[in-house]
């Protein structure tokens, strides 16, 4: 019985570790997507300001 209990405990640790890896991966993907969006917005603002300066 004690061995079975220990095995279940180890499997639960592995499950928690796998969930943590998935969570960290999801956070990394979200950070990359938000960074890409912010970069595109700043690039658009830069182009608009460049056109405005060239008109004057």
MDTraj code that builds the backbone (N, CA, C; nanometers):
import mdtraj as md
import numpy as np

residues = "UNK UNK UNK UNK UNK UNK UNK UNK UNK UNK UNK UNK UNK UNK UNK UNK UNK UNK UNK UNK UNK UNK UNK UNK UNK UNK UNK UNK UNK UNK UNK UNK UNK UNK UNK UNK UNK UNK UNK UNK UNK UNK UNK UNK UNK UNK UNK UNK UNK UNK UNK UNK UNK UNK UNK UNK".split()
xyz = np.array([
    [0.0808, -0.1202, 0.0000],
    [0.0000, 0.0000, 0.0000],
    [0.0853, 0.1270, 0.0000],
    [0.1933, 0.1238, 0.0761],
    [0.2761, 0.2420, 0.0859],
    [0.3404, 0.2773, -0.0486],
    [0.3800, 0.1768, -0.1245],
    [0.4409, 0.2001, -0.2557],
    [0.3393, 0.2632, -0.3504],
    [0.2172, 0.2144, -0.3478],
    [0.1129, 0.2690, -0.4341],
    [0.0860, 0.4154, -0.3991],
    [0.0818, 0.4466, -0.2712],
    [0.0604, 0.5840, -0.2267],
    [0.1735, 0.6743, -0.2755],
    [0.2960, 0.6262, -0.2654],
    [0.4110, 0.7028, -0.3109],
    [0.4059, 0.7242, -0.4617],
    [0.3624, 0.6229, -0.5358],
    [0.3534, 0.6338, -0.6813],
    [0.2488, 0.7377, -0.7213],
    [0.1348, 0.7375, -0.6539],
    [0.0308, 0.8362, -0.6837],
    [0.0831, 0.9767, -0.6546],
    [0.1560, 0.9924, -0.5444],
    [0.2118, 1.1227, -0.5090],
    [0.3084, 1.1706, -0.6170],
    [0.3929, 1.0823, -0.6669],
    [0.4870, 1.1194, -0.7724],
    [0.4147, 1.1575, -0.9006],
    [0.3080, 1.0870, -0.9341],
    [0.2315, 1.1204, -1.0541],
    [0.1649, 1.2565, -1.0394],
    [0.1202, 1.2894, -0.9189],
    [0.0585, 1.4199, -0.8977],
    [0.1616, 1.5309, -0.9098],
    [0.2833, 1.5056, -0.8648],
    [0.3896, 1.6051, -0.8829],
    [0.4173, 1.6264, -1.0313],
    [0.4185, 1.5184, -1.1077],
    [0.4400, 1.5292, -1.2521],
    [0.3277, 1.6045, -1.3201],
    [0.2057, 1.5825, -1.2745],
    [0.0902, 1.6530, -1.3308],
    [0.1023, 1.8028, -1.3037],
    [0.1401, 1.8380, -1.1821],
    [0.1575, 1.9793, -1.1483],
    [0.2680, 2.0428, -1.2300],
    [0.3755, 1.9687, -1.2518],
    [0.4867, 2.0199, -1.3307],
    [0.4449, 2.0411, -1.4766],
    [0.3688, 1.9480, -1.5299],
    [0.3214, 1.9613, -1.6681],
    [0.2277, 2.0807, -1.6816],
    [0.1410, 2.0998, -1.5836],
    [0.0506, 2.2148, -1.5879],
    [0.1284, 2.3451, -1.5793],
    [0.2327, 2.3470, -1.4976],
    [0.3153, 2.4666, -1.4839],
    [0.3860, 2.4981, -1.6154],
    [0.4368, 2.3966, -1.6833],
    [0.5035, 2.4172, -1.8122],
    [0.4048, 2.4721, -1.9150],
    [0.2835, 2.4180, -1.9190],
    [0.1824, 2.4683, -2.0119],
    [0.1451, 2.6123, -1.9800],
    [0.1327, 2.6439, -1.8528],
    [0.0977, 2.7795, -1.8119],
    [0.2074, 2.8781, -1.8499],
    [0.3318, 2.8420, -1.8261],
    [0.4436, 2.9294, -1.8625],
    [0.4498, 2.9467, -2.0143],
    [0.4267, 2.8391, -2.0887],
    [0.4246, 2.8488, -2.2351],
    [0.3160, 2.9421, -2.2841],
    [0.1973, 2.9322, -2.2239],
    [0.0864, 3.0197, -2.2631],
    [0.1192, 3.1652, -2.2318],
    [0.1809, 3.1900, -2.1179],
    [0.2181, 3.3273, -2.0813],
    [0.3218, 3.3822, -2.1786],
    [0.4179, 3.3005, -2.2174],
    [0.5199, 3.3450, -2.3135],
    [0.4558, 3.3809, -2.4471],
    [0.3619, 3.2989, -2.4931],
    [0.2939, 3.3272, -2.6199],
    [0.2151, 3.4569, -2.6104],
    [0.1456, 3.4789, -2.4989],
    [0.0688, 3.6026, -2.4810],
    [0.1618, 3.7232, -2.4817],
    [0.2745, 3.7136, -2.4141],
    [0.3705, 3.8251, -2.4100],
    [0.4238, 3.8549, -2.5497],
    [0.4532, 3.7518, -2.6273],
    [0.5026, 3.7721, -2.7642],
    [0.3959, 3.8389, -2.8504],
    [0.2712, 3.7939, -2.8395],
    [0.1636, 3.8530, -2.9194],
    [0.1391, 3.9987, -2.8815],
    [0.1386, 4.0290, -2.7526],
    [0.1187, 4.1674, -2.7086],
    [0.2354, 4.2545, -2.7540],
    [0.3565, 4.2034, -2.7441],
    [0.4730, 4.2783, -2.7899],
    [0.4672, 4.3074, -2.9389],
    [0.4232, 4.2090, -3.0159],
    [0.4085, 4.2280, -3.1602],
    [0.3037, 4.3346, -3.1906],
    [0.1917, 4.3318, -3.1179],
    [0.0855, 4.4306, -3.1385],
    [0.1361, 4.5709, -3.1055],
    [0.2058, 4.5846, -2.9933],
    [0.2587, 4.7153, -2.9539],
    [0.3599, 4.7648, -3.0572],
    [0.4426, 4.6748, -3.1091],
    [0.5402, 4.7131, -3.2112],
    [0.4699, 4.7641, -3.3369],
    [0.3632, 4.6965, -3.3792],
    [0.2897, 4.7392, -3.4978],
    [0.2236, 4.8750, -3.4764],
    [0.1680, 4.8973, -3.3580],
    [0.1055, 5.0262, -3.3288],
    [0.2097, 5.1374, -3.3309],
    [0.3238, 5.1150, -3.2680],
    [0.4278, 5.2181, -3.2658],
    [0.4832, 5.2432, -3.4058],
    [0.4913, 5.1388, -3.4863],
    [0.5373, 5.1554, -3.6238],
    [0.4372, 5.2395, -3.7039],
    [0.3080, 5.2165, -3.6826],
    [0.2048, 5.2957, -3.7497],
    [0.2094, 5.4413, -3.7078],
    [0.2288, 5.4664, -3.5799],
    [0.2396, 5.6041, -3.5309],
    [0.3617, 5.6710, -3.5925],
    [0.4710, 5.5985, -3.6012],
    [0.5936, 5.6522, -3.6604],
    [0.5708, 5.6914, -3.8066],
    [0.5028, 5.6059, -3.8814],
    [0.4751, 5.6368, -4.0228],
    [0.3862, 5.7604, -4.0350],
    [0.2839, 5.7705, -3.9493],
    [0.1947, 5.8871, -3.9545],
    [0.2695, 6.0157, -3.9221],
    [0.3548, 6.0122, -3.8219],
    [0.4327, 6.1311, -3.7875],
    [0.5299, 6.1671, -3.8991],
    [0.5873, 6.0664, -3.9618],
    [0.6804, 6.0906, -4.0723],
    [0.6087, 6.1597, -4.1884],
    [0.4885, 6.1133, -4.2220],
    [0.4105, 6.1760, -4.3293],
    [0.3723, 6.3190, -4.2929],
    [0.3373, 6.3409, -4.1670],
    [0.2987, 6.4746, -4.1220],
    [0.4157, 6.5714, -4.1318],
    [0.5335, 6.5274, -4.0945],
    [0.6517, 6.6136, -4.1003],
    [0.6887, 6.6431, -4.2454],
    [0.6746, 6.5450, -4.3349],
    [0.7089, 6.5658, -4.4756],
    [0.6128, 6.6629, -4.5431],
    [0.4883, 6.6707, -4.4987],
    [0.3905, 6.7626, -4.5581],
    [0.4233, 6.9070, -4.5252],
    [0.4836, 6.9308, -4.4100],
    [0.5113, 7.0688, -4.3682],
    [0.6419, 7.1202, -4.4159],
])
top = md.Topology()
chain = top.add_chain()
for i, resn in enumerate(residues, 1):
    res = top.add_residue(resn, chain, resSeq=i)
    for name in ("N", "CA", "C"):
        top.add_atom(name, md.element.get_by_symbol(name[0]), res)
traj = md.Trajectory(xyz[None], top)
